[in-house]
C-alpha cells in the first residue's frame, strides 16, 4: 500500500473507531437486506464453524481489549498452524503459462512453440499404419510409436494368434526379460554378494534423520473478529516461516493475490491482542454476502445467518488461495 493510501486508511480507521465507540450495537438483523451480522448472529455463526470444524475455536483475548457486546469467552475465532506450502506468485506463474487449445487445458511444457504443434496429433492419425509413423518418429529421435491395432505382447514375442501376430517378425526369445523370478532377483539385489548382511562384519549402520522426509513450510494463525462499524467478520493473518520465526508484512503479502495487496490488505493492531497483524479489510464483505443471500432466495432457499462464516471463508480463500484452512462443507438448508 502506497503512502497516500496508507494515510487515507489511517484517517478512515480513526473515524470508524470513533463512530464505533460512540454508537451502540444494534440487535436488529439486516442479514437478508444488507448481508451484515449482528453481534449475536456473529456468535451463532462462530458456534456453527467451531462445531463443524474443531480446528477453529473461540478465544477471549486480552481482558482490557474485550468488546462488551460479545460474550467474554467468545471474542474472536482462531485456527493455528495452518500450512502454506506455495507462494501466490508460483500460482500466478502457472496460470500465466497455462494455455488452451480447442478447449483443452495444456500444461506449460506442451503449450509453446512449434514443438507443441508437432506433438499434438489427431486421435484418428493413430489408426494409420505404424510403419511411416515409426520411421518418422525414429528419425526425429522420439522413439517408437506403436500401432493402435497391434497387440504389444504378441507382436513382440511373435507368438501364433492374437492381434498383429504377422505385423512384425518374431523376436528372439532371449530378447524378452524373464519376470518369473523377479522377486528373487530383487531380494538378491537388496544384499549384493560383496556387501555383508545387516549387522555383520562390525560395520556401522547409518540411519536417516527422523525428519529427513518432512517438508518444512510456512504456517499461519488465522483469526476472525467482529467489525462493529461494518457489522461483518474480519480476517487477520499472522504467519511464521519454515523455522518458526514471525513473517514480516512484506513476506505475508507474498501469500496474498497481488490485486488485493494494493487495495484491501492492511497492517493494523489486532483488536484483541494489540499485535500488528496483516488483515483483509472488511469494506466489501457485506456486498459479497448480500449477493450470496440474493442467490439463495432466487433458488427458493431460506438464508441462514449461521452459515455466513462459511461463505466468508470461501470468499477469503480467493484472496489467499495457498493457505489451506478448514472451511469447506456441504451447506444444508
Secondary structure as GFF3:
##gff-version 3
##sequence-region A 1 333
A	DSSP	alpha_helix	3	22	.	.	.	ID=ss1
A	DSSP	alpha_helix	31	34	.	.	.	ID=ss2
A	DSSP	alpha_helix	39	52	.	.	.	ID=ss3
A	DSSP	beta_strand	57	59	.	.	.	ID=ss4
A	DSSP	three_ten_helix	63	65	.	.	.	ID=ss5
A	DSSP	beta_strand	76	84	.	.	.	ID=ss6
A	DSSP	alpha_helix	88	97	.	.	.	ID=ss7
A	DSSP	beta_strand	99	101	.	.	.	ID=ss8
A	DSSP	beta_strand	104	106	.	.	.	ID=ss9
A	DSSP	three_ten_helix	108	110	.	.	.	ID=ss10
A	DSSP	alpha_helix	113	119	.	.	.	ID=ss11
A	DSSP	three_ten_helix	123	127	.	.	.	ID=ss12
A	DSSP	alpha_helix	130	139	.	.	.	ID=ss13
A	DSSP	alpha_helix	152	157	.	.	.	ID=ss14
A	DSSP	three_ten_helix	173	175	.	.	.	ID=ss15
A	DSSP	alpha_helix	182	190	.	.	.	ID=ss16
A	DSSP	three_ten_helix	200	202	.	.	.	ID=ss17
A	DSSP	beta_strand	218	227	.	.	.	ID=ss18
A	DSSP	beta_strand	232	240	.	.	.	ID=ss19
A	DSSP	alpha_helix	249	253	.	.	.	ID=ss20
A	DSSP	alpha_helix	258	261	.	.	.	ID=ss21
A	DSSP	beta_strand	265	269	.	.	.	ID=ss22
A	DSSP	beta_strand	276	280	.	.	.	ID=ss23
A	DSSP	three_ten_helix	282	284	.	.	.	ID=ss24
A	DSSP	alpha_helix	285	298	.	.	.	ID=ss25
A	DSSP	three_ten_helix	305	307	.	.	.	ID=ss26
A	DSSP	alpha_helix	308	317	.	.	.	ID=ss27
###
